[in-house]
Amino acid sequence: GPCHGGPSELPPLPKPQPLVIPRSAAEEQRLRLERLMRNPEKTVPIPEKLNEWAPRPPPEFVRDVMGSSAGAGSGEFHVYRHLRRREYQRQDFMDAMAEKQRLDEEFQKKLERNKMIAEEQTAKRRRKIGFRNSREWWLCSSPGSDPEQPLPCCFACCG
């Protein structure tokens, strides 16, 4: 009936797709693209860039402080080993970050240098073309009305 929504109001079921097992990476890519293009209006979730791994910050309060007595128990070695591994990971991470920062700075300097060189070349060409497009150049290069009078090379020096 009209109150509870009968079978006539249900949307039609989509026909089941045959199960295709991709045999290569290219075929897998093709199948994914086909699945995406079946419904082009549907929004596609684009995953965010994953953050880089960073070491865990040191604890605020250390409960299990190693004792100062000479003999260590058999379990203390494993605790020490884990602490040492974590510290080495932290140092490696800091070294990698410093190297990345250095490379980024070098890249920025290189970009700046290339930009300066390009601007200098552009200015040089602009000066050259600017003179060629000027009235003086056209007057110098056009044949004079008076063949006896020498043409001025430019108005800057020959006026």
N, C-alpha and C positions, 0 to 999 in steps of 0.2 A: 504494500500500500504506500500511499504518499507520506505517511508519518515516519516510518522507520527506514525508508530507503530500500526498495526492493532490488531484485536482481537486474532490473532494467536500467538502474542508475549507476551500476558498477562500470569503471573504465575497462576497455577491452584489454585482456592480458597480452603482453608482448609474446611473440612466438619464440620458443626457446632456441638459443643459438647453438649450433653444433660445437662440441668441444674439440678445439684444434690445439695440438701440442706443437709448439714451435721447435724446429729442428736446428735453427741457427740464430745467431744474434740479429741478423738482418730480418729474418722472418718474425722474430719476437717484436722488433721495432715496428714492422709493417702492421702486425696485429694490433699493437697499442694505438697506432695512428688511426687505423680503421675504426677502432672502438671510440676514439675521441671524435672522429668526424661523423659518427652515426647521429650525434645530436650536437650540432655546432653552436646552438644557443646556450647550452649548459656551460656554466663557469668551470674553469679548470683550476684546481688548487695548485699554486706554484709554491714549493717549499722554500722557506726562508734559508738564508745562508747559515750554516751551523757555526756557532762560536768556536773559536780555537780552544784547545785544551789549556787549562791554567791550573797550576798546582793549588791544592787545598790550602787555605790560609792556616797559619799555626794556631793551635788551640789557645783560648783565653786563659784557661787554668789547667795545669798538668797535674792529674791526680796520682799518676803512677811514677813518681820520681825514683830514679835509681839510687840505691843506697851508696854510702861512701865506704862501706867495708870492703876488704880486699877480695873476698871470694864472691863470685857471681853464681847464681843458680843456673841450672841447665836451660831454663826458659828465657833467661835474660839475653842470651845470644840472639835468639830470634827477634826479640823486641829491638835490640840494637841493629840487627840486620835490616829490619823494616825502616827504622829511623834513618839509617844511612842511605838506603835506596831512595827514600822520599827526598832526602836532602840533595842527593846527586841529581834527581829528576828536576828539582827546583833550580839548581845551578844551571843545568842544561837548558831549561826553559828560559832563564834570564839571559844566557849567552845567545840563544836563538833569537830572542826578542831584540837584543842589542844589535845583532847582525842584520836583522830585518830592518830596523830603524836606520842603520848606516846605509844599507842599500837603497832605502826609500829616499834618504837625503841626497845620495849620489844621483839618483834618477831625477829628482827635482832640480838639482843643479844642472844636470845635462839638458833637461828640458828648457831651463832658463837660458843656458848658453846658446842652444839651437834657436830659440826665439830671438835672442839678441842678434845673432848672425843673420837670420832671415830678415829682421827689421832693417839691418844695415844694408843688405843687398837690395831690399825693396826701396829704401830711401835713395840709394845710388841710381837705381833704374828710374825712379821717379824724377830725379834731377835731370837725367839724360833725356827722358821722354818729355819732361816739362820744357826743356830748351827747344826740342824739335817741334813741339806744338806751339811754341811762342811766335809772336808776330815778327820778332827780329829774325828768326831762322828763315821764315818764309820770305822776308824781304831780302835776306842775304842770298838765298838760293834761287829766287826768281830772276829772270833776265831783266836788266835795267832798261829804262826808257832812253837813257842817254848813254851811248856806248863809250863816249869819251870820259865820262866821270866814273871813277872806280866805285864799286859798291861797298858800303860799309859791311864789315864782317858781323858786327852786332852794334847795338846802341850803347852798350856798356863802355866799350873802349873807343869806338869810332864815331859814335854819336850821330 
